[in-house]
């Protein structure tokens, strides 16, 4: 995996504040604008391979759902962060919680 891309993704994920979230696509857009490459799947690959040291649970899919293999842990951490969830508590309310980096 491209080290520069991986570092850019991890650096951006570290800036997502508690109580907010970003989508894989949103991260791909920001990093892709800076580096001219990558997409949502590459963001997911970075997080699955090297994301243990960053708040990975603040990264969700376009519907606001956390990674399937870590759903319970991610929802628990999102609740602890004070992140707004939809009524059934299974997804992030992206209208209220979407992080827009500067």
N, C-alpha and C positions, 0 to 999 in steps of 0.2 A: 504494500500500500504506500502511496505517495506521502512521505513524511511531512511535507509542507502543508498538504491538505488536511492530514490528520491533526496536526498542531493547530491549524486555523479553526477546525471544528471544535476541538476540545477547549480552546481559548474562548470561543464564543459561548459554548455551553456553560462555562464557568461564570459568565456575566449574567446569566438568567437569575433574577432575584427570587427569593422565596415568595411564594404566593402568585407566581406567574409561570407561564410555560411558552414554549415555541414548538412549532411543528418541524418535522424533518424537512419538509419543503421550504419553510421559512429560513432555516439554517442553510440549506443548500443555496437558496437565492443570495443570501448575504455573502457566504463564502465564495460562491460561484462568481458573483460580481467582482470580488477582489482578485480571485485567482483565475477566473475564466474556465473553470472545469468543475465537475462533480454534480451530483444530484441527490435526491432524497435517499435513494438506496445506499449511496456511498456514505452518507451521514450515518445511516443505520449500521453499516459495516464498521465504521470508526468507533461508534459507541459500543458495539458488541465486542470489539477486539481490545479497545483501549480506554473505555469510558468509566471504568470503576472508580477513578479518582475525581470525577466531576459529578454534578447533580443530574445524572442521566434521566432520572424520573421526571424531570421538568421538560423532557422532549417527548412529544406525543404525535400521533398521526393526524391527518387532516380532520378527522372526526373528533379529536380530543382524547382518543384512547391510548393508554400506555402500551408498551410492548407486551404481547400475549404471554410470553414466557415469564414475565415479571409483574403481571397485573396487580396481584394482591400487595406486594411490597411497594410498588410504585404508588398505588392509591393511598396506602398507609402514609408514605412519605409526603405525598401531595397534601393530604389532610393536615399532617403535622406542620407543613409549610404555611397553611392557611390559604391554599389555592382554592378558588371557587370551582365546585363540581356541579354537574347537571343534577337534576332532581333525584335520579336513582343512584347517584354516587359512583357511577362506573366510568365517567369520562370528565375531562376538564371542560369547564364552560369557557371556550375560547373567546367568546365575545367579552367576557369580563376579565380574563386572565392572560390574554395574548401579550407577550413581550415584544416590543419593537425596539431593537437596538439602534443607537444613533450612528 
